[in-house]
Amino acid sequence: MNQSYINRKLTQILGIVLGMAIALWILRGLGILTFIPGGVIWLLLLGAIALGVFSYFQRRWWRF
């Protein structure tokens, strides 16, 4: 696998997870999705942050 392919996929997954977390947060704040616990939204946000850090180090460290 090409390294730029992996970076592109990680960036796409980061965008999807972050977008889902923000959309859920907004919809829950508006009262539309009140049944979703806050912990799920926090897990999505922390997962997006972890993917961003992983993607950054993937680009920086050539052996990774």
C-alpha positions as CSV (number, residue, x, y, z in Angstrom):
1,M,0.0,0.0,0.0
2,N,1.1,3.5,-0.8
3,Q,1.7,5.8,2.1
4,S,-0.2,8.7,0.5
5,Y,-3.2,6.3,0.1
6,I,-3.1,5.5,3.8
7,N,-2.9,9.2,4.7
8,R,-5.8,10.0,2.4
9,K,-8.0,7.3,4.0
10,L,-7.1,8.4,7.5
11,T,-8.0,11.9,6.6
12,Q,-11.3,10.8,5.1
13,I,-12.2,8.7,8.2
14,L,-11.2,11.7,10.4
15,G,-13.6,13.9,8.5
16,I,-16.4,11.4,8.6
17,V,-16.1,10.8,12.4
18,L,-15.7,14.4,13.2
19,G,-18.7,15.3,11.0
20,M,-20.8,12.7,12.6
21,A,-19.9,13.9,16.1
22,I,-20.7,17.5,15.3
23,A,-24.0,16.6,13.6
24,L,-25.1,14.4,16.6
25,W,-24.1,17.2,19.0
26,I,-26.1,19.8,17.2
27,L,-29.1,17.5,16.7
28,R,-29.0,16.5,20.4
29,G,-28.8,20.1,21.4
30,L,-31.8,21.0,19.3
31,G,-33.8,18.2,21.0
32,I,-34.2,16.0,18.0
33,L,-31.9,13.1,19.1
34,T,-32.3,13.2,22.8
35,F,-32.0,9.5,23.3
36,I,-28.3,9.5,22.4
37,P,-26.1,9.6,25.5
38,G,-23.5,12.3,25.8
39,G,-20.8,9.7,26.3
40,V,-21.3,8.5,22.7
41,I,-20.7,12.0,21.4
42,W,-17.6,12.3,23.5
43,L,-16.3,9.0,22.3
44,L,-16.8,10.1,18.7
45,L,-14.9,13.4,19.4
46,L,-12.1,11.6,21.2
47,G,-11.9,9.1,18.4
48,A,-11.6,11.9,15.8
49,I,-8.8,13.5,17.8
50,A,-7.0,10.2,18.1
51,L,-7.3,9.7,14.3
52,G,-6.0,13.2,13.7
53,V,-3.0,12.6,15.9
54,F,-2.4,9.2,14.3
55,S,-2.7,10.7,10.8
56,Y,-0.2,13.4,11.7
57,F,2.4,11.0,13.1
58,Q,1.8,8.7,10.1
59,R,3.0,11.5,7.8
60,R,5.9,12.6,10.1
61,W,7.4,9.2,10.9
62,W,8.5,7.3,7.8
63,R,8.8,3.9,9.6
64,F,5.3,3.9,10.9
